[in-house]
């Protein structure tokens, strides 16, 4: 059963130590009344911030209490008044960013190979730069400070609803303590990748140690360690977490594609999960800015569609008073969330496709998701396929089709798992370098494709497979067929980026061919402003099928992320449809519709979410949603497992006419105004 509440706030309170009159305007009754009117049932409150300031009457670290804190019981009074009104209060503390500590304990900082302190995203934090981003090392004496600090929080505010530990991420530190420990444990401190592996191990061990402490003191407390991104490293440390919080502010560094990509992975890790957005127009700390209501609605309703609870970030003013305009905005959205909750809790996503994430092999972060992963998520989401993002440890049998986008290396254990899956009837799509053994020499198993000895190279002899060139220097062309690209004009279509040179293997069929250019574009020969024209000569098979496997030779997913050729999406859709005999859901609306299908098994119903909001690049830096553009008379077809009793628009309670044909139900939605939930009630 779900335990996390649906309507949460994360109340940042990072406040410089020179600002005066901290908390002087705080009024407990007014504070909680604003929260209640905004339909909030959980709020994360600050014990200690990135400036290193403490907001309670600390006995262990009185020197860290904000020097201008008017009421040393600020945090205590916030918690007490919220608890009296049924509002949950997880407590925030910072871990690896703390300006007070960094300035006074330089020996506790993470150090790079040049002896300089490591700042945000691995950069150097210079003294002349504003910011508290110098990273602290948890292998130094700072570790003992953290333990005492967290022990005090747990004792002072027991029972604690939860602990949110912020800024907990591996950093390739080369401080004396880390160097010594690496040598003792067999790591090579001179290699960045070895330092990063050791740091991840150190973080995992520290998290396990801290979770044990928290559970001893407060067994029911929630525990979460935040690094700004949930991904494959979390699998090995998941026992340290009670739940996951997906920090993903679309108007910040994350963008609108980060959340749907990461949530489709996180929801398979066996924990409850929620997602952070913000009330800010841009990013955390954006005082007195207000997100457009349409954008905040989409971000929260998208969370509901993906089975996540909602959290909206805010920044408390130094005087301790909430901004009424902010909570009017939040209340307008959370009132709708509260109405939708009955159809959003205790859900099981209904999926047909599993996408293996390149993050497992190449890493990822909040600002840097693999381009091929973003491309495949875009295509599948725009096409209304129901899918998860998975890794090599996932249960493949859950999915009718697996996609290995662009660059997934296949070692022997993964090859065995894929072959077994295919032999049992599973379908697989690979493309370009996906399926090659880790050394890149040959494919790891037989799916009807052979790698050619000669691969495309540039004028300096460097391989250009999967290298995106803005002018299409090493492109090829394809001609759609009756099976692949069947709705496209039967003429040449450019594939801007070269994939792998391949040839047909035994018992394989070419579904589409690639054609060469008259020459590659370089200083010796070029034509016009971009790629050279087609030579009309077949170069190689572009799409190959053998049984349950289809292979595309070009990096279609990274290409779609780069400049979104419609023909790339069309040929992928045709490949999927050739392999999938049926699909879970489809609609006749525009590709801007997001369609999500979940089961509420205890309620004996299938839930369909339809969202239609369009992010626009109206400015240089962020995507903006301002308007809700209604859609009318959208026809849908959804697979069902039982006889259908009713199809109902929720929370309006309006019944729709429907037709059930064997294992699917068809109906028409009269209007989608931003977000519409459809309940398919079984008999």
N, C-alpha and C positions, 0 to 999 in steps of 0.2 A: 504493500500500500504506500502511496505517496505521503511524504511527511513535510516536504518543503511548501511554504505558502506561495500563492501565486503572485502577490502584489507587494514587491519589495523595493526598498530604497537603499542605496549605498551613499551615505552622507559624508563625503570628503571633508576634512577639516585640517588641511595642511596650512599652518599659520606661522609666519616668520616671528622670531622671538622679539623683534623690536616693535611689533604692532601692539598698541596699548588697548586697554579696556576690553580684553578678551572675555566674551560671554556676558558682558554687562546687561544686555537686553534680553537675556534668556528668561523666559517665563514658562514654567512647566505646564501650566494649564493651557496657555495659548499654543505652545509647542504641540501638545498631543491633540488638541482640537483641530489644528490644521491638518495633522496626519490623518485623523479619523475622517474628516470631510473629504480628503483625497483618496479614501478607500484603501489605505495602506495597512498591511498587517505584519510587516517586518521591516526593520530599519537597522542597518549596520552603522554603529557608532564608534567614535575614535577614542582609543586609549593613548595612542602615540602616533605621531605623524612623520612624514618624510623630513621635516625640519628637525626631528628628534625631540619635539616638545611633547610633554605628558599632560593630560587633561583630567587627572584625578589626583587625590591627595596621596601621592606615592611616599611610602616610608623607606623603601629600599633605594630610590633614586630621586630624592627631593630636589637635587640640583637640576634635574631635567624638567621639572614642572614649569610650564610656561610662566616667565617672570611677571607677566601682566594678566594672568588668569584671575578674574575677579572672584570667582566662586570655585574653590578647590573641589567641590562636590558636583561639578558640572556633569560629568559622565554618570555618576551615581544617580543624580536627580533625573537625568534623561531616561535611564534604564527603569527607575522606579515608576515614573509616571506612565511610561509605555506599558510596563507589565500590568499595572492596575487597569489598563484599558485593553488588555488582550493583544498587545502588539509585541512581537518577538524582537529581540535586540542582540544579534551577534556583535561581537566586539572586534574592532580592527586594531592591528598593530603592524608596523613596518618591519622588514627584516634586513634586506641588503642595501636599502637607501636610508640614511640617517645622517643629516648634515652635522648635527651636534657631535655625534660620535666620530664622524670622518675628520672633523677639524681637530679633535682632541686626541685621537688614537690613530695616527697615520700608520702605525705598525699593524693595524687590523684591516687595511685596505687590500683589495685585489690588485696585483701588480702584473703588468705585461712583460714581455721578454726584454723590453728596453728599460725596465725599472720605473715606468710611469703608471700612475693609477688608472684603472679601467673605468670608463664612464658608461653612459647609456649606449646600448647596442654595440658594446665592445670598443667604442671610440675612446679617445683620451679626453678626460675632463680637466681643462686648464683652469688655474686659479682666477684668471681674468673673466671667465665665463660664469653667467648666472646659472644656478641650478644645484640641486642636491643629489646629483646622479653618480657621484663616485661610489663604486660598489664595494661593499664590505664582505670580507671572507669569513665564512662560518667555520673554517678550520683553525682560526686564531683564538685569542682570548675572548673575542666577541661572542663565541659560542656560550661561554659561561654566563655572560651578561644576559643573553637572550633567555636562557633557561630561568634565571632568577626573575627576570621581568615578566615572563609569561606565568610563572608560578604565582607571582603577586596578583596578576589580573584574575587568575582562577580562584584565588583565595579571597580577594577583596570583593568580588562580584558574584560569588557562588550562590545558586547554581547558574552557570553561564549557558546561554542558549547556543552559542557558537563562537568559534575563533576564526577570524579571517586574517591569514598571515600573508602579507603582500610583498612582492618583489622577491621571489624565490626561484632563481634560475641558474643553470650551470654557467660558470665563467672560467675561461682557460687561464686560471691564476698561476703566477710563478713567484708568489711570495715565499719567503724562507720556509714557512711551515708546510706549504703545499709541496715545495720541491723535496723537502725531507720525506714527507709521507709518500710521494710518488716513487721515489727511489726505494723506499722500504717495501712498497707493494708491487714493484716490478714495472712501473710506468716510466716512459722516457720524457722527462720534462722539456726536452728540446723540441719535441714535435707538438704542434698546436692540437692535432687530433687526439693525441694521447692526453694532453692537459684537459681537453674537453671531456673525454671519457672519464677521467679521474674526477673531474668536477661534478659530472652527473651522478657518479657513484656516491660522492660525498654528500650531495644534496639529498639523494634518496635515503642515505643512512641517517642524516640529520632529521629528515621528515619523519622517519619511522620512530626515532628517539623522542621527538617532540609529540607525536600523536600518542605514544605510550604514556607520556607524562600527562597529557590532557585527559586521556581516558581514565587514568588513575584518580585524578582530581574531580573530573566532571564527566562521568561515563556517557551521559546523554548529549553532550555538546557536539554540535556540528564542527567539522574541521576541514578547512580548505587552504591550500597553498597556491598563491596566484603568480603566474609567470606571463600572463597576457595572452596565452594561447594554449589550447588543449590539443594534444597530438599523440603520436605514437610513443614518446618517452613515458607517458602516463601509465601505459599498460603495466610496466614493471614495478611501479610504485603505488598502484591503486589502493593497496591496503592501508595506506596512510591517509586516505581521504574518506570522508563520509558521503560526499557529494562533489559535483563539479560545478564551477561557475565559469561560464564562457564569456570572458571580457571581450566585447566586440562592438565598439562604438562606430557605426558606419560612417559618421561624419568626422571621425578621428583618423588614426593611422590604419584602421582595419578595412574600411570600405564595405560596400554592400554584399560582396561575395564571400567574405571571411566567415560570417555566421553560418550560412547554409552549408558551407563546406565542412567546417569543424563540428557542427552539431550532428551531422550525419555519421561522423566517426565516434564522437563522445557518447552518443546514445546507445552504443553497443558495448560499453565498458562495464556495464552492470551496476551503475550508480545513478541515483537521481541527479538531475542537472537543471540549472537555470542559466539565463543569459543576461549579461550586462549591456544595456545601452545607456544613453545619457540624455538629460534634458537640455544639454548644451547645443548651441548651434554648431560648434566645432568639437572641442576636446575637453577632457578633464581640466578644471581650473578656469574655465571660460566664464568669469563672473558676469552676471546680469545679461546673459544671452538665453534665448528661448528657441527650442527646436520647433519647427512647424508642426502643428498638431497632426496633420496627415502623415508626416514622417514618423512621429512617435507612435501613432496607431499602427502603421505598417510594421515597425520594428517589434512591437509587443505582440501583435496578432501573428506575425511570422513565427515568433517563439512558440506561441500556443499551437500553431500548425505542426511544428516540429517536436511537440511533446515537452517543451521546456517551460519552466516557470519564468516569470518576468521580474526584472530588476532594472530600475532607472537610477542612474547616478546623478547626484547633485553636490554642490559645494556650499557648506554652511558659511554664512558671512562671519567674519571675526567677532562681531558683537553677539553671536549666538542666536540670532533671530532668523527664522525661515522666511523666504521670500514668498509672499502670498500669491503673486502672479505665477510663479513656478508651480505651486501646488494646485492652483486652479487648472493649469494645463495638465498636470499629472492626473488630477482627479477626473478630468474629462475623459481621459484614456482608461484609467483604472476602473471607472464605473462600468465601462463596456467590458473590460476584462472580467470583472466580477460576474456580469451577466452570462458570459460565455464559459465560465469555469466548469459547469456540470458536464460539458462535452469535451473537456480537455485533460482531465486527470486520469491517472492509472491507464495509460494508453499503451498499445503495442503497435509500432509502425508496420504498415503493410508494404512490403518491398518485393521487387522482382530482379533488381540488378545490384551487384556489388562491384564497386570501383576500388581496385587496389591503389593505395596512396603511395606516390613517390616519396613522401616524407619519411617513410621507414628507411629509405636508402640514402636520401640526399638532405634530409632535414627540412625544417620549416619554422616560421615564426609568425607573429602577428602582422608583420609588415612584408613578409616574403613567403607566400605560398607557392608551391611549384606551378609554373605556368600551365603545364599539361593537366594538372589537377583542376585548376580553375577553368580551363577550357572544357573539360568533360562535364564538370558540374553545370556550367552554363548551358551546354547543349542538352543535357538530360533534363534540367529544370525547365528550359524553354519548351521542351517536347512533352512535358507532363509524365515522364517516366518516374516510377517510384524506386528510389535507390538509396543505398548506404555507401559511405566511404569506409573501407575496411583495410586490414593489413594481412600479412601472410599467416598470422595466428588465428584469424577468424574462421568461423564455421562456413565453408563454401556451400554446404548443402542447403543453406537457407535461400539460395539465389538461383533463379532460372538462368541467369547470364552473368558472367564476370567480364569486366573490362580492365585491361592492363594498359594504361595510357602512356604512349610515346617512349618510355625509357625504363620500364620495370625490369631489372635484372632477375634472372631465374636460376637460382642455385639448385642443386640436386634434390633437396628436400621439398622445395616449392614445386619443382618439376614433377616429382612423384605425386604430390597432392593434386596438381592440375590434371595430370593424366588420369588419376583415379576419378576425379570429378567428371571429366569428359566421358569416360567409359560408362559412368552411371547415367549419362544423358545430359549432363551440364553443357552449356554453350559458352564459348569464349571469344572475345574480340581482343586482338593485339594489334599494335601498329609500330612501325619504324623499328626502334631498338628494343622494344619490349619483347621478352621471350629469349633474348640472348643470354648466354651464360655470363657470369660476372666478369670473365676475362674478355668478353665481347667477340670471341672468335667465331662461334657457331651458336645456332639455336639449341636450347636445352632439351627440347623434345620434338618429335616429328609432328608438325601440323601442316605439312605440305608446302613449306617454304624453305628455300636454301639461300644462305647469304653468299653473295658473289665475292670473289677474291678482291676485285678492284672496286673501290668505293669512291664516291665523288670527292675531288680535292680542289683546292684553290690554286692559284698560280704559284704559290710558295710550297705546294705539296702537302698542305695541311688539310685533314679531312673536314668536310663541311656538313656532314649528316646532322640534321636537326638544328643547324645554325641559322637563326633568323636574320636575314639581311634586308635592310629597309628597301633596297631597290630590286629585290628578287634576283640577285646575281646568279644563283645556281638553281633556278626553278625548273619545273617540268610542266607539262600540260596533260590533262585527261579529257576523254570524251565519254559522257554519260551513256549508259546502256539501258536496256529494259529492266535490269535488275538493280543496278546501282546508279543513283541519280536519275531515276526514271521520270521525274516530273521536270527535269531541267532540259534546256535546249540541247539537242544532239550535236554540239559543236565543241570546240576546244575551251576548256576552263583552266585557268592558271593555278598551279599549286606552288605557291610562292617559295616554299622551303623544301629543300631536298631531303628526302628520307634515305632509307637504306637501298642499295642496289641488291635486288633479289631475283631469283628465278623459281619457276615452278618445280615442286618436288613431286614425288610419286603420288598418283591418284588425286592430284589437286586440279582445281579449275580456276582459270582467270576470269573474274567477273568484270574487270575494267582494266584498260591498259594505260600506261604513261607514255607520253611522247616527248622527245628531246627538243631543246631549243636549237637554233642554228649554231649558236656557240654560247658558252658561259660569258657573263659580263665581267671583263677586267680591262686593264689598261691597253691590252693588245687589240681587243675587238669588243665593241659595244654598239648598241642601237637605241637611239632616242634617249629618254630620261630614265627608263627602268629596264625590266627584263627584256631579253631578246625574244623575237617572235618564234613561233613553233616551226620546226623543220618538217613536220608531217611524218616523221619516222618514229615507229614504235621503239621505245627504249627498253621497257620491261613491264611486267604485270604490276598494276597499281593496287588491285584488290584481288585477293586469292582466297578461295574457300576449299577446305577439305573437311567434309562431314560437319561436325558441330563447331568448327573453328573458322572465323573469318579474320584475315590479316590485311591491313592497309599499310602500304609501304611508306606513306608520307606521315609526318607528325601533325596530324589533323587537329589534335586537341590544343597543343601549344599555339598552332597557327590561328585557331578560332579565338583563343584568348588574346592574341596579338592584334588581329584586325578583322575578325568575325566574317569571313567569306560565307555567304549563305550556302554556296554549293558544298562547302565542307560539312556544314550541319546536315544538309540533305543526304549526302552519301553515307554519313554515319547513321542517320535515321533509317535509311534503306537497309544497311547492314544489320542493324539491330532487329528490324522487322522481319528480315529473312530468317533469323535465328529464333526469335520469339514467336511461338505459334499464337499466343494470346498476350494481352497486356492488362495490367490491373485497372487502369483508368485512362480515359481520354476525353477531350472536349473539343468543341469547334470554335473556341474563342481565340484571341490573338496570343502570340507567343509570350507576351508580357504577363499572362496569367500564371500564377504559381498554384499548382494543385497538389494537395497532400492527403494521403489516406491513412487513417489509424483505426485500430479496433479498440473498443471498450468491451472486453469480453464479459466482465461481470454484469454489465448493463445489456448484454446481448444485442450489440449494435455496432455498425461500421460508420465512422465519421469521416466526412470529406470536407476539407478546407479549400476554399477558392479565394485567392488574394489577387487584387489588381491595383497596384500602385506602381508608378513609373519614376524611378530615380533619373534625374536629368543633370548633366554637367552644365549648370548655368553659370559657373564661375571657374576660376583657374584651378582650385585646390580640392573641392569636394563635390559629391553628388547631392542633389537637393530634391526633396519631394515636397511639393506645395499643394497640389490639387488632387482631389479624388475624382477620377473619371469613371462614371458608372458604365457597366456593360448590361445589355438586355438580351433575354431569350437565349441563354447559353445552354446548348445541349450537351449532356454528359452521358457516358457509359462507364459503369463501375462493376467490376467482378464482385460477386457475393458468394457466401458459403452456405447460406440457408434460404428458405423461403422468406420473402420480404413482406412485412406487414404494412409498413408505412414509410414514406419518404417525406421528411419534414425540414423546412428552413428553420434554423435555430439561431438566436433565441426567440425569434418572432413567433414560433409555433405554427407556422403556415404549412399545411400539408400540400404536397405536390402530386399531380398525377404521374404514374410510372407504368412501365411495362417490364415484366421480368421474362427473360428468355434464357432458359436453362441456368447457366451460372453467371449471368450478368443482369443488371438492371439499368434501364434507360429512363432519363427524366430531363426536364427543361427547367432551368433556373430563371425565373422572370427578371431578376435584377441582381447584379453584384455591385454594391456600392462600397468599394474598398475591400471588405472581407465578408464572406458568407460561409456559415457552417451548414452542412447538409447532414442530417441524421438519417441513416438507413436502418430502420428498426426491424429486427427479425421477429418471426412468430415464435 
